[in-house]
């Protein structure tokens, strides 16, 4: 089952092999159409019938509202009256000045879960090459939901070219993501100001990447470190549960089976171990589909595994 209902992309075909391919430099209007984001979220009162299955009185429930698609009329969610909607077009509009004046390039955009979530991802134009061959590029992801499962989230992300691994980039103390809850109105310019769409976060990230490349890892300490990273919360009052299968999988990726694991930047280094975790989360972790895996890698358990790995490995070079 695909979570992606529609999407557009530039360059290489995306992870699930679907979508409308665009040439570089297309307008925001073209992206809206090709990504299946040229509709709006409408809202209506919640009503219910009492007095019998066939004939009864119609009542309203004033505390909540129904959100639905303007094109198909498909219901999307029942939410509080205070819920602030972010439209699909607003997600793409966020990038208009960035693509026209700041060197950003949209690479993917689309709709998940029949319209309940939608996103856009743009390359920032920033990149770095580690040890002469290991290329990493910077991106800015913006995503939201209309069912309350995801705040409107803007985050810097890196993509390692050799294996397409993704990693959230920290900006100051906020871990690289700014979240606007749906009880507040989304203000694109305010988010850009908070993100500080400049080279500063990327420069800091590159410096940390280079520190990880230069940091050897004792082979005997690898499994212990992975057991601190690849854990799920246990029952209340009990210790976290280690995913031993994940530990074995990441160890194998790190030891040579992973894409890019034999590069000079990765072999026996903290950077290589970090990419063992990110490759496992992005490409190998068990999931119902590639779409489910990617959603978890961006927003769910997978993202938390990657952040934990980053935190643990950065301690080695602090």
VMD Tcl script that draws the C-alpha trace (Angstrom):
set ca {
  {0.00 0.00 0.00}
  {1.41 3.41 -0.96}
  {1.03 6.31 1.44}
  {1.96 8.71 -1.35}
  {-1.13 9.70 -3.27}
  {0.62 12.06 -5.67}
  {3.99 13.73 -6.03}
  {6.33 15.51 -8.42}
  {10.10 15.35 -8.51}
  {13.19 16.66 -10.27}
  {16.20 14.47 -11.02}
  {16.40 10.85 -9.89}
  {13.20 8.84 -9.49}
  {12.14 8.88 -5.80}
  {12.18 6.04 -3.30}
  {8.89 4.39 -4.32}
  {9.32 4.69 -8.11}
  {6.20 6.81 -8.63}
  {5.50 10.45 -9.38}
  {5.53 13.04 -12.15}
  {9.00 14.03 -13.34}
  {9.59 17.74 -13.90}
  {12.39 19.62 -15.57}
  {14.43 21.88 -13.30}
  {13.30 25.46 -12.78}
  {9.53 24.96 -12.98}
  {7.16 27.53 -11.49}
  {5.40 27.07 -8.16}
  {2.13 26.84 -10.13}
  {3.49 23.92 -12.18}
  {4.68 22.19 -9.01}
  {1.19 22.53 -7.48}
  {-0.41 20.86 -10.47}
  {2.17 18.09 -10.97}
  {2.44 17.29 -7.26}
  {-1.34 16.96 -6.90}
  {-1.47 19.92 -4.50}
  {-3.82 22.14 -6.54}
  {-6.79 21.78 -4.19}
  {-7.80 23.38 -0.90}
  {-8.97 22.17 2.48}
  {-12.57 23.19 3.14}
  {-14.45 22.94 6.43}
  {-17.99 22.27 7.58}
  {-19.94 21.85 10.82}
  {-20.19 18.42 12.41}
  {-23.80 17.19 12.28}
  {-25.46 14.01 13.52}
  {-28.90 12.43 13.31}
  {-31.01 11.35 16.31}
  {-34.34 9.58 16.60}
  {-33.83 6.49 14.49}
  {-31.88 4.99 11.61}
  {-34.11 6.38 8.83}
  {-35.87 9.54 10.03}
  {-34.58 11.76 12.78}
  {-33.59 15.23 13.87}
  {-30.30 16.72 12.68}
  {-28.14 18.32 15.34}
  {-24.77 20.07 15.18}
  {-21.70 19.64 17.36}
  {-20.32 23.18 17.64}
  {-17.00 22.33 19.33}
  {-15.59 20.58 16.25}
  {-15.50 20.84 12.46}
  {-15.00 18.49 9.51}
  {-12.18 19.16 7.06}
  {-12.55 17.90 3.50}
  {-10.95 18.22 0.07}
  {-12.34 20.80 -2.33}
  {-11.76 18.57 -5.37}
  {-13.03 15.13 -4.30}
  {-15.09 16.19 -1.22}
  {-13.30 13.34 0.58}
  {-13.33 13.87 4.39}
  {-9.89 14.39 5.90}
  {-10.38 14.84 9.64}
  {-12.63 15.99 12.46}
  {-10.78 18.64 14.44}
  {-11.34 21.33 17.05}
  {-12.92 24.62 15.99}
  {-9.60 26.21 17.03}
  {-7.61 24.11 14.54}
  {-5.67 26.36 12.13}
  {-5.55 24.88 8.63}
  {-2.43 25.09 6.44}
  {-3.28 24.69 2.76}
  {-1.27 22.51 0.32}
  {-0.54 25.60 -1.75}
  {0.98 27.35 1.28}
  {3.60 24.62 1.61}
  {4.85 25.27 -1.93}
  {4.39 29.05 -1.69}
  {6.86 28.99 1.24}
  {9.61 28.29 -1.31}
  {8.71 30.93 -3.91}
  {11.19 33.61 -2.87}
  {13.77 30.99 -1.87}
  {13.74 29.46 -5.35}
  {13.51 32.77 -7.20}
  {16.12 34.74 -5.24}
  {18.09 32.52 -2.83}
  {19.32 29.65 -5.01}
  {17.02 26.94 -3.62}
  {15.69 24.23 -5.98}
  {12.56 22.19 -5.31}
  {13.24 18.46 -5.68}
  {10.13 16.67 -4.41}
  {6.64 17.64 -3.27}
  {3.52 15.63 -2.75}
  {0.53 14.36 -0.82}
  {0.43 11.53 1.73}
  {-2.46 9.56 3.19}
  {-5.15 10.77 0.75}
  {-4.44 14.40 1.59}
  {-3.97 14.21 5.35}
  {-0.28 15.13 5.02}
  {1.69 17.00 2.39}
  {5.27 18.17 2.01}
  {7.91 19.80 -0.17}
  {11.67 19.34 -0.14}
  {14.15 21.78 -1.69}
  {17.89 21.65 -2.13}
  {19.49 24.69 -0.50}
  {22.50 24.87 -2.80}
  {24.86 24.10 0.08}
  {27.07 21.01 -0.04}
  {30.28 19.48 1.21}
  {32.68 16.72 0.13}
  {34.40 14.65 2.81}
  {37.80 13.06 2.16}
  {37.52 13.98 -1.52}
  {34.70 11.57 -2.49}
  {31.88 11.54 0.06}
  {29.35 14.17 -1.08}
  {26.63 15.55 1.23}
  {24.04 18.16 0.22}
  {21.76 20.41 2.26}
  {17.95 20.51 1.97}
  {14.99 22.26 3.58}
  {11.87 20.18 4.24}
  {8.45 21.67 5.02}
  {5.56 19.39 5.91}
  {2.21 19.52 7.68}
  {-0.95 17.54 8.34}
  {-4.63 18.35 8.57}
  {-5.48 15.53 10.99}
  {-3.38 16.73 13.92}
  {-0.71 14.02 13.58}
  {2.02 16.48 12.56}
  {2.55 20.13 13.41}
  {3.66 22.28 10.50}
  {7.36 21.45 10.54}
  {10.28 23.12 8.77}
  {13.61 21.39 9.12}
  {17.04 21.39 7.56}
  {18.07 17.96 6.30}
  {21.23 16.53 4.77}
  {21.28 13.90 2.03}
  {24.39 11.77 1.49}
  {24.66 11.23 -2.26}
  {26.27 7.78 -2.28}
  {23.40 6.14 -0.39}
  {20.62 8.78 -0.24}
  {20.67 8.70 3.58}
  {18.95 11.61 5.31}
  {19.78 13.32 8.59}
  {18.20 16.29 10.32}
  {20.60 19.20 10.79}
  {20.70 20.88 14.18}
  {20.29 24.66 14.33}
  {21.29 25.96 17.73}
  {19.29 24.20 20.43}
  {16.20 23.34 18.36}
  {17.57 20.27 16.54}
  {17.04 21.88 13.18}
  {13.24 21.82 13.20}
  {10.73 24.57 13.87}
  {7.21 23.40 14.58}
  {4.07 25.49 14.40}
  {1.21 23.75 16.24}
  {-2.17 23.86 14.57}
  {-3.59 26.01 17.36}
  {-1.46 28.83 15.91}
  {-1.62 30.44 12.48}
  {1.24 29.50 10.15}
  {3.34 32.54 9.24}
  {5.84 31.60 6.53}
  {8.00 34.69 6.93}
  {8.25 34.24 10.69}
  {9.36 30.62 10.22}
  {12.04 31.68 7.75}
  {13.26 34.30 10.20}
  {13.43 31.72 12.99}
  {15.22 29.22 10.77}
  {17.70 31.89 9.76}
  {17.88 30.64 6.17}
  {21.59 31.32 5.87}
  {24.81 29.35 5.60}
  {25.42 29.38 9.37}
  {23.58 26.12 10.28}
  {25.14 24.30 7.33}
  {28.65 25.52 8.19}
  {28.25 24.23 11.75}
  {26.94 20.89 10.46}
  {29.86 20.50 8.04}
  {32.32 21.15 10.86}
  {30.70 18.40 12.94}
  {30.67 16.00 9.97}
  {34.39 16.54 9.52}
  {34.94 15.90 13.24}
  {33.06 12.60 12.92}
  {35.14 11.64 9.86}
  {38.32 12.28 11.86}
  {37.10 10.28 14.89}
  {38.02 6.56 14.93}
  {35.66 4.20 16.76}
  {36.93 1.30 18.89}
  {35.41 -1.81 17.23}
  {34.66 -3.27 20.67}
  {32.52 -0.27 21.60}
  {30.27 -0.32 18.51}
  {27.63 -2.78 19.73}
  {27.31 -1.04 23.09}
  {26.78 2.31 21.43}
  {24.18 0.89 19.04}
  {22.33 -0.68 21.99}
  {21.97 2.79 23.50}
  {20.60 4.13 20.20}
  {18.35 1.40 18.79}
  {15.87 1.12 21.66}
  {12.14 1.39 22.12}
  {10.43 2.61 25.27}
  {9.61 -0.29 27.60}
  {6.59 -0.79 29.81}
  {6.07 1.91 32.48}
  {8.75 1.52 35.13}
  {10.82 -0.86 32.99}
  {14.03 -0.37 31.02}
  {13.95 0.43 27.30}
  {13.92 -2.56 24.95}
  {16.91 -2.99 22.63}
  {16.16 -3.93 19.01}
  {18.85 -6.61 18.67}
  {18.00 -7.32 15.03}
  {18.56 -3.65 14.24}
  {21.89 -3.72 16.11}
  {23.06 -6.66 13.96}
  {21.84 -5.00 10.75}
  {23.56 -1.68 11.45}
  {26.77 -3.45 12.51}
  {26.83 -5.29 9.17}
  {26.23 -2.05 7.24}
  {29.02 -0.33 9.17}
  {31.42 -3.26 8.72}
  {31.27 -3.10 4.92}
  {27.90 -4.00 3.44}
  {26.54 -0.45 3.55}
  {26.66 1.92 0.57}
  {29.70 4.13 1.02}
  {30.90 2.18 4.06}
  {34.27 1.48 2.41}
  {34.99 5.13 1.62}
  {37.92 6.65 3.50}
  {35.49 8.99 5.27}
  {33.51 6.07 6.73}
  {35.82 3.12 7.32}
  {36.20 2.69 11.07}
  {34.94 6.22 11.84}
  {32.10 7.81 13.79}
  {30.78 9.21 10.48}
  {30.63 5.69 9.07}
  {28.75 4.42 12.12}
  {26.26 7.30 11.90}
  {25.61 6.40 8.27}
  {25.12 2.76 9.19}
  {22.23 3.91 11.37}
  {20.82 6.32 8.78}
  {21.02 3.74 5.97}
  {19.25 1.17 8.13}
  {16.48 3.62 9.07}
  {16.01 5.05 5.56}
  {16.32 1.87 3.50}
  {16.27 -1.37 5.51}
  {14.13 -0.96 8.62}
  {11.07 -3.20 8.51}
  {7.95 -1.34 7.36}
  {4.67 -2.00 5.58}
  {5.95 -0.13 2.52}
  {8.73 2.19 1.38}
  {6.36 5.10 2.00}
  {5.77 4.06 5.63}
  {9.53 3.69 6.10}
  {10.23 7.16 4.66}
  {7.51 8.78 6.75}
  {8.99 7.22 9.91}
  {12.50 8.27 8.83}
  {11.36 11.89 8.48}
  {8.90 12.25 11.33}
  {8.57 9.09 13.47}
  {10.59 6.39 15.26}
  {13.21 6.36 12.51}
  {13.90 10.07 12.93}
  {14.33 9.53 16.67}
  {16.83 6.69 16.07}
  {18.89 8.96 13.82}
  {18.81 11.85 16.26}
  {19.88 9.55 19.10}
  {22.78 8.25 16.99}
  {23.87 11.80 16.19}
  {23.74 12.79 19.87}
  {25.77 9.75 20.96}
  {28.43 10.14 18.29}
  {28.84 13.89 18.70}
  {29.73 13.16 22.35}
  {32.82 11.32 21.08}
  {34.15 14.50 19.46}
  {32.92 17.05 21.99}
}
mol new
graphics top color blue
foreach p $ca { graphics top sphere $p radius 0.5 }
foreach p [lrange $ca 0 end-1] q [lrange $ca 1 end] { graphics top cylinder $p $q radius 0.2 }
display resetview
